[in-house]
């Protein structure tokens, strides 16, 4: 197979994978895995490159690829992923969601948490889920915004050795500001 054909084939496979992930993410955001109703109106699809290690030692464990963030060390890695929130005035009591595509390794799950904090950093609420020990999976996380206009959100994950984050989608209620 010629180099150009191989390059085109790879691009088509990536496009199919990206479209499949987007469709699965939208379905999961619409249906949800928890009891909360999810408003998928304002979705933000984020690459794994938006995540980072918590501190220098954790960052040194991570390897970034085009399609995934991988824990390349022999111990668990603590990763933080940003959640961009632009609904600051209309979200009280509404659900904020994240769906993280992960893959564990050697029978070990990835553990992810969606956390809400006040402007001063005080813990408000969280939701967590584990999975991926047997292959790539989606972890669905949902929080109803507490009575706090200026709350912020973050996603944290613990990746086992060779564990991966492929990307994630966040959802907040509309209308956004």
C-alpha positions in Angstrom: 0.0 0.0 0.0 1.4 3.4 -1.0 2.3 5.9 1.7 -0.5 8.3 0.6 -3.1 5.5 0.7 -1.9 4.5 4.2 -2.1 8.1 5.4 -5.6 8.5 4.0 -6.7 5.2 5.6 -5.4 6.3 9.0 -7.2 9.6 8.6 -10.5 7.8 7.8 -10.1 5.5 10.7 -9.5 8.5 13.1 -12.5 10.3 11.6 -14.7 7.2 12.1 -13.4 6.8 15.7 -14.0 10.5 16.5 -17.5 10.4 15.0 -18.3 7.2 17.0 -17.1 8.7 20.2 -19.1 11.9 19.6 -22.3 9.9 18.9 -21.8 7.7 21.9 -21.0 10.7 24.1 -24.1 12.5 22.9 -26.3 9.4 23.6 -24.8 9.0 27.0 -25.2 12.7 27.8 -28.9 12.5 26.7 -29.7 9.3 28.6 -27.3 9.6 31.5 -26.3 6.7 33.7 -27.4 8.4 37.0 -30.9 9.5 38.1 -30.3 13.1 37.0 -31.7 14.4 33.8 -29.0 15.9 31.6 -29.5 18.9 29.3 -27.1 18.2 26.5 -27.6 21.7 24.9 -24.1 23.1 25.8 -21.6 20.3 25.2 -17.9 20.8 25.1 -15.7 18.0 23.7 -12.3 18.1 25.2 -9.1 16.2 24.1 -7.1 14.3 26.6 -4.4 17.0 26.2 -6.6 19.3 28.3 -5.7 17.1 31.3 -2.5 17.4 33.3 -0.7 15.7 36.2 -1.3 17.0 39.7 2.1 18.5 40.4 5.5 17.8 38.8 5.9 14.2 40.0 2.5 13.2 38.6 3.1 15.1 35.3 6.4 13.1 34.9 4.4 9.9 34.8 2.3 10.9 31.8 2.8 10.5 28.0 0.7 12.5 25.6 -0.3 10.9 22.3 -2.5 12.2 19.5 -5.4 10.2 20.7 -4.8 9.6 24.4 -3.1 10.5 27.6 -1.3 7.5 29.1 0.2 6.7 32.5 3.7 5.5 31.4 4.9 4.8 35.0 4.7 1.7 37.2 2.5 3.5 39.8 -0.9 5.2 39.7 -1.0 8.7 38.3 -3.3 11.5 39.6 -4.7 13.6 36.7 -6.8 16.8 36.6 -9.0 17.7 33.6 -10.5 21.2 33.2 -14.2 21.8 33.1 -15.0 25.0 31.3 -18.2 26.6 32.8 -19.8 29.6 31.3 -23.3 29.3 32.9 -22.8 31.3 36.1 -26.3 32.8 36.6 -28.8 30.2 35.4 -27.6 26.8 36.8 -28.7 26.7 40.4 -30.2 23.2 41.0 -29.5 22.1 37.4 -27.2 19.2 36.4 -23.6 19.6 35.2 -22.2 16.5 33.6 -19.0 15.0 32.3 -18.4 11.8 30.3 -14.8 10.6 30.3 -13.6 7.9 27.9 -11.0 5.8 29.7 -9.2 2.5 29.6 -7.6 0.8 32.5 -4.8 -1.8 32.3 -4.0 -5.3 33.7 -7.5 -5.6 35.1 -7.3 -2.3 37.0 -10.0 0.3 36.6 -9.7 4.1 36.1 -11.3 6.1 38.9 -12.7 9.5 38.0 -14.5 12.2 40.0 -16.4 15.3 39.0 -16.2 17.8 41.9 -17.8 21.2 42.5 -16.2 23.8 44.7 -17.1 27.3 45.9 -15.2 30.4 44.8 -12.9 30.0 47.8 -12.3 26.3 47.1 -14.7 24.8 49.7 -16.0 21.3 48.6 -19.7 21.5 47.6 -20.5 18.2 45.8 -19.1 15.3 43.8 -19.9 12.2 41.8 -17.5 9.4 40.9 -17.3 6.3 38.8 -14.8 3.5 38.0 -14.4 1.4 34.9 -12.2 0.4 32.0 -10.5 -2.6 33.5 -11.7 -4.8 30.6 -11.3 -2.2 27.8 -12.2 1.3 26.8 -15.4 2.6 28.4 -17.3 5.8 29.2 -17.6 7.1 32.8 -20.7 9.3 33.3 -20.5 11.8 36.1 -23.3 14.2 37.2 -23.7 16.9 39.8 -26.7 19.1 40.6 -25.3 22.6 41.1 -25.6 23.6 44.7 -26.9 27.1 45.8 -23.7 28.8 44.8 -23.4 31.0 41.7 -19.7 31.0 41.5 -19.0 27.3 41.9 -16.3 25.7 39.7 -15.9 22.2 38.5 -13.0 19.8 37.8 -12.6 16.2 36.8 -9.9 14.2 38.5 -8.9 10.7 37.5 -6.5 8.1 39.0 -4.9 6.2 36.1 -3.3 2.8 36.8 0.0 2.0 35.1 -0.7 2.0 31.3 -4.2 3.4 31.9 -5.5 6.0 29.4 -7.8 8.9 29.0 -9.0 9.4 25.4 -11.0 12.5 25.9 -14.0 13.8 27.7 -17.2 15.8 27.1 -18.7 18.3 29.6 -22.3 19.4 29.6 -24.0 22.4 31.4 -27.5 23.6 31.4 -28.5 26.3 28.9 -28.8 29.1 28.3 -25.2 29.9 29.0 -24.0 33.4 29.8 
